Amino acid sequence: MPRDALALARNSALESRQGDAWELAIAPGSELLLRDSLVRAIEASVSACVGRAVTLRFVPRNILGETP
């Protein structure tokens, strides 16, 4: 996975899941990392881990607490 995709994943936190649609919060300063190619790379990795296709939606907002 590209290094920028890892940075995007590290600076986000899962907020909700509805079926195969997952919403992740990303700190407002990290919005520069939101590129389609990076989101697709993370989606592919997550999909491989869970065994089904998932769609990720990153939403800029303040994250409460530390990102995992």
Phi and psi in radians as a Rosetta constraint file:
Dihedral C 1 N 2 CA 2 C 2 CIRCULARHARMONIC -1.034 0.35
Dihedral N 2 CA 2 C 2 N 3 CIRCULARHARMONIC 2.596 0.35
Dihedral C 2 N 3 CA 3 C 3 CIRCULARHARMONIC -1.031 0.35
Dihedral N 3 CA 3 C 3 N 4 CIRCULARHARMONIC -0.675 0.35
Dihedral C 3 N 4 CA 4 C 4 CIRCULARHARMONIC -1.142 0.35
Dihedral N 4 CA 4 C 4 N 5 CIRCULARHARMONIC -0.581 0.35
Dihedral C 4 N 5 CA 5 C 5 CIRCULARHARMONIC -1.159 0.35
Dihedral N 5 CA 5 C 5 N 6 CIRCULARHARMONIC -0.690 0.35
Dihedral C 5 N 6 CA 6 C 6 CIRCULARHARMONIC -1.107 0.35
Dihedral N 6 CA 6 C 6 N 7 CIRCULARHARMONIC -0.706 0.35
Dihedral C 6 N 7 CA 7 C 7 CIRCULARHARMONIC -1.106 0.35
Dihedral N 7 CA 7 C 7 N 8 CIRCULARHARMONIC -0.725 0.35
Dihedral C 7 N 8 CA 8 C 8 CIRCULARHARMONIC -1.079 0.35
Dihedral N 8 CA 8 C 8 N 9 CIRCULARHARMONIC -0.802 0.35
Dihedral C 8 N 9 CA 9 C 9 CIRCULARHARMONIC -1.102 0.35
Dihedral N 9 CA 9 C 9 N 10 CIRCULARHARMONIC -0.702 0.35
Dihedral C 9 N 10 CA 10 C 10 CIRCULARHARMONIC -1.195 0.35
Dihedral N 10 CA 10 C 10 N 11 CIRCULARHARMONIC -0.456 0.35
Dihedral C 10 N 11 CA 11 C 11 CIRCULARHARMONIC -1.769 0.35
Dihedral N 11 CA 11 C 11 N 12 CIRCULARHARMONIC 0.442 0.35
Dihedral C 11 N 12 CA 12 C 12 CIRCULARHARMONIC -2.304 0.35
Dihedral N 12 CA 12 C 12 N 13 CIRCULARHARMONIC 2.845 0.35
Dihedral C 12 N 13 CA 13 C 13 CIRCULARHARMONIC -2.464 0.35
Dihedral N 13 CA 13 C 13 N 14 CIRCULARHARMONIC 2.335 0.35
Dihedral C 13 N 14 CA 14 C 14 CIRCULARHARMONIC -1.140 0.35
Dihedral N 14 CA 14 C 14 N 15 CIRCULARHARMONIC 2.229 0.35
Dihedral C 14 N 15 CA 15 C 15 CIRCULARHARMONIC -1.884 0.35
Dihedral N 15 CA 15 C 15 N 16 CIRCULARHARMONIC -0.644 0.35
Dihedral C 15 N 16 CA 16 C 16 CIRCULARHARMONIC -2.757 0.35
Dihedral N 16 CA 16 C 16 N 17 CIRCULARHARMONIC 2.756 0.35
Dihedral C 16 N 17 CA 17 C 17 CIRCULARHARMONIC -2.371 0.35
Dihedral N 17 CA 17 C 17 N 18 CIRCULARHARMONIC 2.301 0.35
Dihedral C 17 N 18 CA 18 C 18 CIRCULARHARMONIC -2.272 0.35
Dihedral N 18 CA 18 C 18 N 19 CIRCULARHARMONIC 1.698 0.35
Dihedral C 18 N 19 CA 19 C 19 CIRCULARHARMONIC 1.142 0.35
Dihedral N 19 CA 19 C 19 N 20 CIRCULARHARMONIC -2.158 0.35
Dihedral C 19 N 20 CA 20 C 20 CIRCULARHARMONIC -1.680 0.35
Dihedral N 20 CA 20 C 20 N 21 CIRCULARHARMONIC 0.162 0.35
Dihedral C 20 N 21 CA 21 C 21 CIRCULARHARMONIC -1.812 0.35
Dihedral N 21 CA 21 C 21 N 22 CIRCULARHARMONIC 2.063 0.35
Dihedral C 21 N 22 CA 22 C 22 CIRCULARHARMONIC -1.984 0.35
Dihedral N 22 CA 22 C 22 N 23 CIRCULARHARMONIC 2.385 0.35
Dihedral C 22 N 23 CA 23 C 23 CIRCULARHARMONIC -1.945 0.35
Dihedral N 23 CA 23 C 23 N 24 CIRCULARHARMONIC 2.254 0.35
Dihedral C 23 N 24 CA 24 C 24 CIRCULARHARMONIC -2.121 0.35
Dihedral N 24 CA 24 C 24 N 25 CIRCULARHARMONIC 2.405 0.35
Dihedral C 24 N 25 CA 25 C 25 CIRCULARHARMONIC -1.511 0.35
Dihedral N 25 CA 25 C 25 N 26 CIRCULARHARMONIC 2.475 0.35
Dihedral C 25 N 26 CA 26 C 26 CIRCULARHARMONIC -2.272 0.35
Dihedral N 26 CA 26 C 26 N 27 CIRCULARHARMONIC 2.382 0.35
Dihedral C 26 N 27 CA 27 C 27 CIRCULARHARMONIC -1.021 0.35
Dihedral N 27 CA 27 C 27 N 28 CIRCULARHARMONIC 2.431 0.35
Dihedral C 27 N 28 CA 28 C 28 CIRCULARHARMONIC -0.903 0.35
Dihedral N 28 CA 28 C 28 N 29 CIRCULARHARMONIC -0.617 0.35
Dihedral C 28 N 29 CA 29 C 29 CIRCULARHARMONIC -1.229 0.35
Dihedral N 29 CA 29 C 29 N 30 CIRCULARHARMONIC -0.264 0.35
Dihedral C 29 N 30 CA 30 C 30 CIRCULARHARMONIC -1.646 0.35
Dihedral N 30 CA 30 C 30 N 31 CIRCULARHARMONIC 0.114 0.35
Dihedral C 30 N 31 CA 31 C 31 CIRCULARHARMONIC -1.063 0.35
Dihedral N 31 CA 31 C 31 N 32 CIRCULARHARMONIC -0.392 0.35
Dihedral C 31 N 32 CA 32 C 32 CIRCULARHARMONIC -1.072 0.35
Dihedral N 32 CA 32 C 32 N 33 CIRCULARHARMONIC -0.380 0.35
Dihedral C 32 N 33 CA 33 C 33 CIRCULARHARMONIC -1.457 0.35
Dihedral N 33 CA 33 C 33 N 34 CIRCULARHARMONIC -0.150 0.35
Dihedral C 33 N 34 CA 34 C 34 CIRCULARHARMONIC -1.352 0.35
Dihedral N 34 CA 34 C 34 N 35 CIRCULARHARMONIC 1.579 0.35
Dihedral C 34 N 35 CA 35 C 35 CIRCULARHARMONIC -2.184 0.35
Dihedral N 35 CA 35 C 35 N 36 CIRCULARHARMONIC 2.514 0.35
Dihedral C 35 N 36 CA 36 C 36 CIRCULARHARMONIC -0.944 0.35
Dihedral N 36 CA 36 C 36 N 37 CIRCULARHARMONIC -0.733 0.35
Dihedral C 36 N 37 CA 37 C 37 CIRCULARHARMONIC -1.110 0.35
Dihedral N 37 CA 37 C 37 N 38 CIRCULARHARMONIC -0.637 0.35
Dihedral C 37 N 38 CA 38 C 38 CIRCULARHARMONIC -1.261 0.35
Dihedral N 38 CA 38 C 38 N 39 CIRCULARHARMONIC -0.721 0.35
Dihedral C 38 N 39 CA 39 C 39 CIRCULARHARMONIC -1.073 0.35
Dihedral N 39 CA 39 C 39 N 40 CIRCULARHARMONIC -0.744 0.35
Dihedral C 39 N 40 CA 40 C 40 CIRCULARHARMONIC -1.107 0.35
Dihedral N 40 CA 40 C 40 N 41 CIRCULARHARMONIC -0.663 0.35
Dihedral C 40 N 41 CA 41 C 41 CIRCULARHARMONIC -1.129 0.35
Dihedral N 41 CA 41 C 41 N 42 CIRCULARHARMONIC -0.729 0.35
Dihedral C 41 N 42 CA 42 C 42 CIRCULARHARMONIC -1.201 0.35
Dihedral N 42 CA 42 C 42 N 43 CIRCULARHARMONIC -0.733 0.35
Dihedral C 42 N 43 CA 43 C 43 CIRCULARHARMONIC -0.999 0.35
Dihedral N 43 CA 43 C 43 N 44 CIRCULARHARMONIC -0.749 0.35
Dihedral C 43 N 44 CA 44 C 44 CIRCULARHARMONIC -1.105 0.35
Dihedral N 44 CA 44 C 44 N 45 CIRCULARHARMONIC -0.733 0.35
Dihedral C 44 N 45 CA 45 C 45 CIRCULARHARMONIC -1.170 0.35
Dihedral N 45 CA 45 C 45 N 46 CIRCULARHARMONIC -0.785 0.35
Dihedral C 45 N 46 CA 46 C 46 CIRCULARHARMONIC -1.126 0.35
Dihedral N 46 CA 46 C 46 N 47 CIRCULARHARMONIC -0.760 0.35
Dihedral C 46 N 47 CA 47 C 47 CIRCULARHARMONIC -1.037 0.35
Dihedral N 47 CA 47 C 47 N 48 CIRCULARHARMONIC -0.727 0.35
Dihedral C 47 N 48 CA 48 C 48 CIRCULARHARMONIC -1.124 0.35
Dihedral N 48 CA 48 C 48 N 49 CIRCULARHARMONIC -0.654 0.35
Dihedral C 48 N 49 CA 49 C 49 CIRCULARHARMONIC -1.218 0.35
Dihedral N 49 CA 49 C 49 N 50 CIRCULARHARMONIC -0.693 0.35
Dihedral C 49 N 50 CA 50 C 50 CIRCULARHARMONIC -1.603 0.35
Dihedral N 50 CA 50 C 50 N 51 CIRCULARHARMONIC -0.176 0.35
Dihedral C 50 N 51 CA 51 C 51 CIRCULARHARMONIC 1.429 0.35
Dihedral N 51 CA 51 C 51 N 52 CIRCULARHARMONIC 0.292 0.35
Dihedral C 51 N 52 CA 52 C 52 CIRCULARHARMONIC -2.747 0.35
Dihedral N 52 CA 52 C 52 N 53 CIRCULARHARMONIC 2.799 0.35
Dihedral C 52 N 53 CA 53 C 53 CIRCULARHARMONIC -1.256 0.35
Dihedral N 53 CA 53 C 53 N 54 CIRCULARHARMONIC 2.310 0.35
Dihedral C 53 N 54 CA 54 C 54 CIRCULARHARMONIC -2.176 0.35
Dihedral N 54 CA 54 C 54 N 55 CIRCULARHARMONIC 2.681 0.35
Dihedral C 54 N 55 CA 55 C 55 CIRCULARHARMONIC -1.975 0.35
Dihedral N 55 CA 55 C 55 N 56 CIRCULARHARMONIC 2.245 0.35
Dihedral C 55 N 56 CA 56 C 56 CIRCULARHARMONIC -1.855 0.35
Dihedral N 56 CA 56 C 56 N 57 CIRCULARHARMONIC 2.429 0.35
Dihedral C 56 N 57 CA 57 C 57 CIRCULARHARMONIC -2.212 0.35
Dihedral N 57 CA 57 C 57 N 58 CIRCULARHARMONIC 2.087 0.35
Dihedral C 57 N 58 CA 58 C 58 CIRCULARHARMONIC -1.694 0.35
Dihedral N 58 CA 58 C 58 N 59 CIRCULARHARMONIC 2.239 0.35
Dihedral C 58 N 59 CA 59 C 59 CIRCULARHARMONIC -2.094 0.35
Dihedral N 59 CA 59 C 59 N 60 CIRCULARHARMONIC 2.099 0.35
Dihedral C 59 N 60 CA 60 C 60 CIRCULARHARMONIC -1.200 0.35
Dihedral N 60 CA 60 C 60 N 61 CIRCULARHARMONIC 2.112 0.35
Dihedral C 60 N 61 CA 61 C 61 CIRCULARHARMONIC -2.917 0.35
Dihedral N 61 CA 61 C 61 N 62 CIRCULARHARMONIC 2.819 0.35
Dihedral C 61 N 62 CA 62 C 62 CIRCULARHARMONIC -1.146 0.35
Dihedral N 62 CA 62 C 62 N 63 CIRCULARHARMONIC 2.333 0.35
Dihedral C 62 N 63 CA 63 C 63 CIRCULARHARMONIC -1.676 0.35
Dihedral N 63 CA 63 C 63 N 64 CIRCULARHARMONIC 2.212 0.35
Dihedral C 63 N 64 CA 64 C 64 CIRCULARHARMONIC -1.458 0.35
Dihedral N 64 CA 64 C 64 N 65 CIRCULARHARMONIC 2.151 0.35
Dihedral C 64 N 65 CA 65 C 65 CIRCULARHARMONIC 1.494 0.35
Dihedral N 65 CA 65 C 65 N 66 CIRCULARHARMONIC -2.984 0.35
Dihedral C 65 N 66 CA 66 C 66 CIRCULARHARMONIC -1.513 0.35
Dihedral N 66 CA 66 C 66 N 67 CIRCULARHARMONIC 2.567 0.35
Dihedral C 66 N 67 CA 67 C 67 CIRCULARHARMONIC -1.363 0.35
Dihedral N 67 CA 67 C 67 N 68 CIRCULARHARMONIC 2.510 0.35
